[in-house]
Amino acid sequence: MTITNRILFTESEWMAGTLSIARWTGGARINGRAYQLDRKYMVLIRSDYRRLLRPLGIDTLVKADKRYGTGRKSKNILARLYHIIAAEKRLQREKQKEI
């Protein structure tokens, strides 16, 4: 496995190697980037992407990691998607208040 500044590492990637210490420490620092262990999904996720995990879901982040890698493009796309989902939720709440 080549370690780069990826968005996340799935359980099968990090449990087999030296990154398995993250299970006990709750995270790891890889190439100067902090990764935290999300125990619900059992992924090591980069700290600056962690807020996107719950609203977007693990599948979306895995696809973005495979398709776009770690570039600014992936972060911008995921941030836009996050804002779209947040706007939809606000709209639903406003509609419920009107009823």
C-alpha positions as CSV (number, residue, x, y, z in Angstrom):
1,M,0.0,0.0,0.0
2,T,1.4,3.4,-1.0
3,I,0.9,5.9,1.8
4,T,0.1,9.4,0.5
5,N,-2.1,12.2,1.8
6,R,-5.3,10.3,1.1
7,I,-8.7,11.2,2.4
8,L,-9.2,7.9,4.2
9,F,-8.0,4.4,4.7
10,T,-10.6,1.6,4.9
11,E,-10.3,-1.1,7.6
12,S,-8.8,-3.6,5.2
13,E,-6.0,-1.2,4.3
14,W,-5.0,0.0,7.8
15,M,-5.6,-3.1,9.9
16,A,-3.1,-5.3,8.0
17,G,-0.1,-3.1,8.3
18,T,1.8,-0.8,10.7
19,L,-1.2,1.5,10.9
20,S,-3.1,-1.0,13.1
21,I,-1.7,0.8,16.1
22,A,-4.4,3.4,15.4
23,R,-6.9,1.0,16.8
24,W,-5.4,1.6,20.3
25,T,-4.4,5.2,19.9
26,G,-7.5,6.5,18.1
27,G,-5.6,7.8,15.2
28,A,-2.3,8.3,13.4
29,R,-0.1,10.9,11.8
30,I,0.8,10.0,8.2
31,N,3.1,12.3,6.2
32,G,2.4,15.1,8.5
33,R,-1.4,14.8,8.3
34,A,-3.6,13.8,11.2
35,Y,-6.0,10.9,10.7
36,Q,-8.6,9.9,13.3
37,L,-10.2,6.6,13.7
38,D,-14.0,6.6,13.2
39,R,-15.1,3.5,15.1
40,K,-18.6,3.4,13.5
41,Y,-17.3,2.9,10.0
42,M,-13.8,1.6,11.1
43,V,-11.9,4.0,8.8
44,L,-8.9,6.2,9.3
45,I,-10.1,9.6,8.1
46,R,-8.2,12.7,7.6
47,S,-9.1,15.2,10.3
48,D,-10.1,18.0,7.9
49,Y,-12.5,15.7,6.1
50,R,-14.1,14.3,9.3
51,R,-17.0,16.8,9.4
52,L,-18.1,15.6,6.0
53,L,-18.3,11.9,7.0
54,R,-21.7,11.9,8.7
55,P,-23.8,13.9,6.2
56,L,-22.2,12.5,3.1
57,G,-21.7,8.9,4.2
58,I,-18.8,6.6,3.9
59,D,-19.5,5.5,0.3
60,T,-19.3,9.0,-1.0
61,L,-16.0,9.6,0.6
62,V,-14.5,6.3,-0.6
63,K,-15.6,7.1,-4.2
64,A,-14.1,10.6,-4.0
65,D,-10.9,9.2,-2.6
66,K,-10.6,6.7,-5.5
67,R,-11.7,9.1,-8.2
68,Y,-10.0,12.4,-7.2
69,G,-7.4,11.4,-4.7
70,T,-6.2,14.1,-2.3
71,G,-6.2,17.1,-4.4
72,R,-8.0,20.3,-3.8
73,K,-10.6,19.3,-6.4
74,S,-11.9,16.4,-4.2
75,K,-12.2,18.7,-1.2
76,N,-14.1,21.4,-3.2
77,I,-16.5,18.8,-4.7
78,L,-17.2,17.3,-1.3
79,A,-17.7,20.7,0.4
80,R,-20.2,21.7,-2.4
81,L,-22.1,18.5,-1.9
82,Y,-22.1,19.1,1.9
83,H,-23.5,22.6,1.4
84,I,-26.2,21.3,-1.0
85,I,-27.3,18.7,1.6
86,A,-27.3,21.2,4.4
87,A,-29.5,23.6,2.3
88,E,-31.9,20.8,1.5
89,K,-32.3,20.0,5.2
90,R,-32.9,23.7,6.0
91,L,-35.5,23.9,3.4
92,Q,-37.3,20.8,4.8
93,R,-37.2,22.3,8.3
94,E,-38.7,25.5,7.0
95,K,-41.5,23.6,5.2
96,Q,-42.3,21.7,8.4
97,K,-42.6,25.0,10.3
98,E,-45.1,26.3,7.8
99,I,-47.3,23.3,8.2
